[in-house]
Amino acid sequence: MINNALKNKTVLITRDMNQSEELIRRIRESGGEPVSFPVIRIGDPENWEACDLALKHIKDYDWIIFSSENAVRFFINRARAIDVEIIPPKIAVVGEKTKQALESVGLKEDLMPLEYTAKGMLEAFKAIDIHNKKVLIPTSDIAREELITGLEKRGANICKVCVYRTLCNTEDSLGKAIKNLENTMIDAVLFYSPSAVQCFYRLAGDDIVKKLIRQNTVIASIGPTTAKAIRNYGWPVNIIPEKSSDESMIEALARYFKQNSEVEAGK
């Protein structure tokens, strides 16, 4: 990490508050000022029927694939709520944060891709015979189908169950934060999902978005899928970290500001 690379930089965090602690710490350690603007919130699914059924037949599955720490947290919490012991099959996780969430409940992954994306997960499974294998994927209500489609093409039998919903926060809950945003100079905005992009535009409104564009605010995206969602709103993406992790995000942000300051100094 580049010491004080974010000094005097105000960084807007759009992700859910429950997932922002490490990110806030890393920004402060780099000399920056984090501003929380949680445009999304995570909630229970509309019902637990499909998840409960999958849990009761957990031994029938060959693989479980977790694509987020939320998937781990909600799935395990539900298992405990209905008193189902998790004796898992093999487990795949999409990235380091998901791995850590799994370890925090006493479980260990058997597979983690080098690239923390659905594409990376499909690549990792190329070395594994999943024809006629039963694969359970606990996920959100708005999860993309790329991973499921790719595994089904290779003959896997997929059971997708919704274990949490991704919801836009409300203007009432963010009223003070929206007012503060109108009067604060923001140097960078961090987006961690396409849904966060959509909810940000809905909650911040045109005036704030136009203000950020005028100020040449730096836009950082956790990965290519989120970057595509940002560009669909006509906003350029300045930063995509090498890995989809908080550490990689802050390192990329620090490098960007350092390089820009050197360019300015050389003019």
C-alpha positions, 0 to 999 in steps of 0.5 A: 500500500502506498502510504498516505496515497489517499491523503485529503481524498474523500471516498464515497462507499456505496455498499451495504454498511455491514460489508464496509468495515474493512473498506473504511479501515483501509481508506483511513489507513491510506490517509483518506476520508471515507463517506458511507452512502449505503444505497443498497440493503440486504434482506431475507428472501420472500420465502425460505421454502426452496432453501429449506428443502435444499438444506434438508437434502444437503447430502444429496449434492456433490457441490455447493457454490457460494458467489458472495459472503452474503450467500454464505451468511444467509445460507448458514444462518438459515441452516441454524434457524431450522436446526439443520447440521451442515455436512457439506459436499465439496464447496467452491467460493468465488473469491477471498472474501467469500472464503473468509466468510466460509472459514468464519463458520468453520467450513473450508473451500475445495475450489477457488478460481484465480479470477473472482468472477463467474467466468473465472469459476467456470474456468476453474471447473474445467478440470473437474468432471461435473457431468450429472453432478448435483450442484447447489447454488445459494444466491440472491434474487437478482443473480446473473445466470452466466455461471448456471448456464455455463455449468449446465452446458457441461452437464451439471444438474443445478439447483439455484435457491434464493437466500437473500434479496438485494434492495435499494435503500429508501430516500427516508433512510438516506435523507441526511446522507443525500443532503451531505452529498449535495454539499461535499466534494467527492474525489472518488465513488466506489461501486461493488455491484450493478445493483448499487449503480442502479440504486445510486442513480435512483437515490442520488438524483440527476443534480448530484450525478451531474455535480460529480461529473463536473467535478471529474469524480473518479469512478471505481468498479469492483469488476467488469460486470459492474463497470458495464452497468456504470457505462450504461449510465454514460459514466466513464470508469476510471478504475477496475482493480486486478482482483475483486477485493477491498485490498486490491480496490484501495491499492488501485485507487491509491496508484491512480491518485499517485500517478495523477499527482505525478502527472500534475506535478510534471506539468 
